[in-house]
Amino acid sequence: NKSLEDCMEAPPRDGAYIHGLFMQGARWNMSDANIETSRPRELFCAMPVICCRAARQDKVQDAKAYSCPVYKTLQRGPTYVFSAQLKTKVTPAKW
């Protein structure tokens, strides 16, 4: 959960820092670093800067992580980029 300014000091050893992502229909709890139910009338939630690393799909399966699809735009389908593994305290099937 780094701010953009903290990340600008040096590139990560592995991967890349990305920013400007939003979560729809849920929110990211910055203090607990996991997904939570969105607040009333809050459709979108800004995500923190994320260190994104490539990994084989069979290596990232975690029972306590939600495989969150990431899109280039609000439009689904052809704008799919990758799935981010996000921590959750509840079963990933909720999301």
Secondary structure as the mmCIF struct_conf table of DSSP 4:
data_model
#
loop_
_struct_conf.conf_type_id
_struct_conf.id
_struct_conf.beg_label_comp_id
_struct_conf.beg_label_asym_id
_struct_conf.beg_label_seq_id
_struct_conf.end_label_comp_id
_struct_conf.end_label_asym_id
_struct_conf.end_label_seq_id
STRN STRN1 LYS A 2 LYS A 2
HELX_RH_AL_P HELX_RH_AL_P1 LEU A 4 CYS A 7
TURN_TY1_P TURN_TY1_P1 MET A 8 GLU A 9
BEND BEND1 ALA A 10 ALA A 10
BEND BEND2 ARG A 13 GLY A 15
STRN STRN2 ALA A 16 ILE A 18
STRN STRN3 PHE A 22 GLN A 24
BEND BEND3 GLY A 25 ALA A 26
STRN STRN4 ARG A 27 ASN A 29
TURN_TY1_P TURN_TY1_P2 MET A 30 ALA A 33
STRN STRN5 ASN A 34 GLU A 36
HELX_LH_PP_P HELX_LH_PP_P1 THR A 37 ARG A 39
TURN_TY1_P TURN_TY1_P3 PRO A 40 ARG A 41
STRN STRN6 PHE A 44 ALA A 46
STRN STRN7 VAL A 49 VAL A 49
STRN STRN8 ILE A 50 CYS A 52
HELX_RH_3T_P HELX_RH_3T_P1 GLN A 57 LYS A 59
TURN_TY1_P TURN_TY1_P4 ALA A 63 LYS A 64
STRN STRN9 ALA A 65 TYR A 71
BEND BEND4 LYS A 72 GLN A 75
BEND BEND5 GLY A 77 GLY A 77
TURN_TY1_P TURN_TY1_P5 PRO A 78 THR A 79
STRN STRN10 TYR A 80 LYS A 87
STRN STRN11 THR A 88 THR A 88
BEND BEND6 LYS A 89 VAL A 90
HELX_RH_3T_P HELX_RH_3T_P2 PRO A 92 LYS A 94
#
